[in-house]
Amino acid sequence: MEKQDVLSELGENYSSHPPSSSQNKVQKDISILVALVVILRPFMSSIAAIVAVTIYFITSQEPIITHIICLYFTVFLTSGFGFVINDYFDIEKDKIDHKNRVLPRSLLSLNTVFRYFIIIGFCSLLFSFIISLPVFILNLLTLLLLSIYSIIINNKNGIIANIIPAMSSAFVLLFGMLAGQMNIPIFFLSFVIFFMIWGREIVLDIRDIISDRSISKISVPITLGIKNSILISSLLFTLSSVIIILLSLTFGNIWFKIFIGGIFNIILWVSFSNYIIKRSKKSLNFFLFSTRLEFIPLIIGILL
């Protein structure tokens, strides 16, 4: 069952079965806890954390269990921080495009969410400090970038607003590498992720063009048009593909070449081409879902 369905079911049960005062408090507490989990986007945050831990296993000669745990929660909470703070400052836009999210449905108060992302950020910094100073500095930089993105840049400068999420996604690989040791292929793989997510962010702006216009946001599709935005996304995906093909030819075994050089590109281009041809909501959702799956061949190729 989807998390949004869980929230809906809780609300329906609450309406159809009026509770006693004690039951009311319990149900309210459960609803708040569910909403606090949902707003973190646990699936995406977990994928980012697993990728970072995988990179750490690969680059570290002797993985330390404390570092594994702290790295997981560092990346998970930092990713969650980005989602929560963005939802906080994007609430008016989400009332148009994402009405089922936690804040547009008033499942949490703004004051609660404000305190929540501050606590999440602090805990993330604490976990990263336990690992090492370089990881702590990278995490501090990431949290600052995510804050600047949500508070200042997101609804004002489209190009920079696309770049910051791309940088934050690329940093996931660097978190794992800094917790372990320097690794040249993984360092260049971070550029693959950077260009891919940058292109994906522009596609997301195409999806949100109506709500962006309603809040006078300066996005790439609004400024340059949808066709030019698709062209720019195509160029960014091409850069990502070229780098990953060069990496596949230069480093790694046959499995690295197959999963990263082949399957990664196939998923990317099949889903993106399908969106360009059909330009439907279904094809867009398929493309966005596919970009989330890109980390799977990435992990498999690195591990094998």
Long-range contacts (C-beta under 8 A, 24 or more apart in sequence): 3-34, 3-37, 3-38, 3-42, 4-38, 4-100, 6-34, 6-38, 7-31, 7-34, 7-35, 7-38, 7-102, 7-105, 7-107, 10-34, 31-107, 32-107, 32-108, 32-112, 35-102, 35-107, 35-108, 36-108, 36-116, 38-102, 39-80, 39-83, 39-84, 39-87, 39-101, 39-102, 39-103, 39-108, 39-113, 39-116, 40-79, 40-80, 40-83, 40-84, 40-120, 41-79, 41-80, 41-83, 42-80, 44-79, 44-83, 44-292, 45-75, 45-76, 45-77, 45-79, 45-80, 45-83, 46-76, 47-292, 47-295, 48-75, 48-76, 48-79, 48-169, 48-172, 49-73, 49-74, 49-75, 49-76, 49-79, 50-299, 51-75, 51-172, 51-173, 51-176, 51-295, 51-298, 51-299, 52-172, 52-173, 52-175, 52-176, 52-179, 53-176, 54-176, 54-299, 54-302, 54-303, 55-173, 55-175, 55-176, 55-177, 55-180, 55-183, 55-186, 55-302, 56-176, 56-177, 56-179, 56-180, 57-180, 58-176, 58-180, 58-183, 58-186, 58-302, 58-303, 59-176, 59-177, 59-179, 59-180, 59-181, 59-182, 59-183, 59-186, 60-179, 60-180, 60-181, 61-181, 63-180, 66-130, 67-130, 67-131, 67-179, 70-127, 70-128, 70-130, 70-131, 71-127, 71-131, 71-135, 71-175, 71-176, 71-179, 73-123, 73-124, 73-127, 74-124, 74-127, 74-128, 74-131, 74-135, 74-139, 74-175, 75-172, 75-175, 77-120, 77-121, 77-123, 77-124, 77-127, 78-121, 78-124, 78-139, 78-142, 78-143, 78-146, 79-172, 80-120, 81-117, 81-120, 81-121, 81-124, 81-143, 81-146, 82-146, 82-149, 82-150, 82-165, 82-168, 84-113, 84-116, 84-117, 84-120, 85-117, 85-146, 85-147, 85-150, 85-151, 86-146, 86-149, 86-150, 86-154, 87-113, 88-113, 88-114, 88-117, 88-150, 89-150, 89-151, 89-154, 90-150, 90-154, 90-155, 92-215, 93-155, 93-208, 93-211, 93-212, 93-214, 93-215, 93-217, 96-210, 96-211, 96-214, 97-207, 97-208, 97-210, 97-211, 131-179, 132-178, 132-179, 134-178, 135-175, 135-178, 135-179, 138-171, 138-174, 138-175, 138-178, 139-175, 141-171, 142-168, 142-171, 154-217, 155-212, 155-215, 155-216, 155-217, 156-217, 156-218, 157-218, 158-205, 158-217, 158-218, 158-219, 158-220, 158-222, 158-223, 159-220, 161-201, 161-219, 162-198, 162-201, 162-202, 162-205, 162-220, 163-198, 165-197, 165-201, 166-193, 166-194, 166-195, 166-196, 166-197, 166-198, 166-201, 167-194, 169-193, 169-194, 169-197, 170-194, 170-197, 184-251, 185-247, 185-250, 185-251, 185-252, 186-302, 188-243, 188-247, 189-244, 189-247, 189-260, 189-298, 189-302, 191-240, 191-243, 192-240, 192-243, 192-244, 192-247, 192-264, 193-240, 195-236, 195-237, 195-239, 195-240, 195-243, 196-236, 196-237, 196-240, 196-268, 196-291, 196-294, 197-291, 198-236, 199-232, 199-233, 199-234, 199-235, 199-236, 199-237, 199-240, 200-233, 200-288, 200-291, 202-229, 202-232, 202-233, 202-236, 203-229, 203-230, 203-233, 203-272, 203-275, 203-284, 203-287, 203-288, 204-288, 205-229, 206-230, 207-284, 230-276, 233-272, 234-272, 234-276, 237-268, 237-269, 237-272, 240-268, 241-265, 241-268, 241-269, 252-301, 253-304, 255-300, 255-301, 255-304, 256-301, 256-302, 256-304, 257-301, 258-301, 259-297, 259-298, 259-300, 259-301, 259-304, 260-297, 260-298, 260-301, 260-302, 261-301, 263-297, 263-301, 264-294, 264-297, 264-298, 264-301, 267-293, 267-294, 267-297, 268-294
